[in-house]
Amino acid sequence: MGYAESSILIAKNVAEVFQFLLAGENNKFWRSGILDIQRVPDQPVVVGTKFIQGMKGPFGIRIKADYKIISCEMNKRISFQVVNGPTQPVGTFLLKKRGKGTYLTFSMEDTRERKGNLLGIWKKNHHQRVVGAVKNLKTYLESPAYKQKVLVSEEQKS
């Protein structure tokens, strides 16, 4: 069994971080290697919503990394299952209010992983890199670029 976890404090309220993470299309802003991502169906995210996602693989080849939401508790938890690709872990975002910010823990677990073999070692390292990307999420959400994007989005709704 392979497991990786990373936590970070983000200077944004829980509801804002939760909504940003729930909208999987935002992955491209904080995760490297995402070539494309699309919500299916293009409706509000609920348990069962699938995201068709392409990741940059070796030699720039597109690798499928589609996932579906398997559980969701408003402003507290989002879990997803990767449904294809070289690794198919369950990922979980746990969110907790910490002062005016959000304490986020991102974990990935792959019960099919075999310890000791080369693929198992690659998966463990890959999962650790993926959950470690929460530092990029913090940087993005706390950046002026994110603030500007939010303002533009709100103006477009009016």
N, C-alpha and C positions, 0 to 999 in steps of 0.2 A: 504494500500500500504506500503510495506517495502522498506527502502532505507538505504544503508550503503556506506561510502566513506572513503578513506584513501589516503594521498599524501605523497611523499617523494622525496628527491633530490638524484639522483644516479650519481656518478662520472664516467659516461660512456656517449659517444655521443648518440644522439637520434637514429640514424640509427642502432647502435649496440643493444640498448635496444629493439627497435621495432622488429628487426629480431629475437631476442631471445624470445620475447613474442609470436610472430606470430607462431613460431615452438612449438606447444602445447606439444610436447614430452619433452620439457624442464621444464614443470610444476613440474615434480618429483624432480627437484633440489632446488625448493624454496617453494613448498607447501607441508605441511605434510599430511599424510593419503592417498596419491595416491599409489595404488597398481599396476596399469598398465595403459598405455595409448597408443593408436595407431591412426595414421592419416588414414582416408578413403576418397578417394583413396590415395595411397602413391605417391602423386604428389605434385607440389608446391601448397601452401595454397592460395586459392582464396575465395571470397564470396561463401558460400554453402559448403565449406569443412567441414567435420564432424570429430570429434575426439571421439573415443570410449574410455571411461575412467572409471576405477573402483576405488572407494574410500573405505577406511576402515570404516565400520560402527560399530554399537554396537556389542560387543562380537567378533570383528574381521570379521564380515560378509561383503562380498563384496557388495557394493551398486553401482548401475549404476549412473553415472553422466556424460553421454555423452553430447557433445555440438557441435554446428555448428557456423561457422563464418557468421555473418549477415551483417556486414559492415566493410570496411577496407579502410583507407586513409593513403597512404604511409608516414611513419615516423610521423604520427599525431594521428591516432585513430584506435583502433581495438574493435569491438563489437561482442559479442557472445551471443547465447541463449542456456541455458541448456535445453535439450529436454526430459529428463526423470530424475527420482530420486525424493526424498522427497520434493525438492524445485526446481523450474524451472525459476530462475531469468534471466534477461538480465545483462550481465557484460560488462563494458566498460573500456578500458585503454586509457587515454588521455596523450599524450606526448608533452612536450614543451621544447625547448632549453633554458637552463639557464646557462649562462657562457659556460664552456666546458662540462657541464653535462646535465642531463635530469631531468626535473621536471615531475614526473609521478603521475597521479591521477587514482586510480582504484575504480570504483563504481559498485554496484550491486543493482538492483531494481526488486522487485517482485510485480507486480500489483494485483496478486491473493491473497495476504496475508490478513488475517483478524486480526485486532487489538483486543487485549484483551484475545484471547483464548490461551491456552497453546502452540499449534502448532505455532501460530503467534509469540509468544515470543521466542520460540526456533529458528524459521527462522531468526528473527531479530538478535539474538545473533550469529547464525551461519554465516550469511552474514557479520557481523562485524568482526568475526574472519578471514574469507576468505580474505576480503580486507585488513585487518591488516597485512596479510602475506607479504605485499610489503617490510616490513623491512627485511624479509628473502631474498627477491629478491636482495635488495641493498647489503646485506652482501655477498651473493653468487657472484654477478657480480663484486664486488670490491675485491674478495678474490684471493690469489695466486692460489688456486685450479682451478678457472675459467680461469685465464690467462694461466695456463698449459694446460687445456683442449683445449682452442682456438689454442694454438701453435701446439698441436698434430693434431688437425683437419686440420689445414692449411698444415702441413707436409704431411698428408695422401692424400691431393688433388694433390700434386706435383708428 
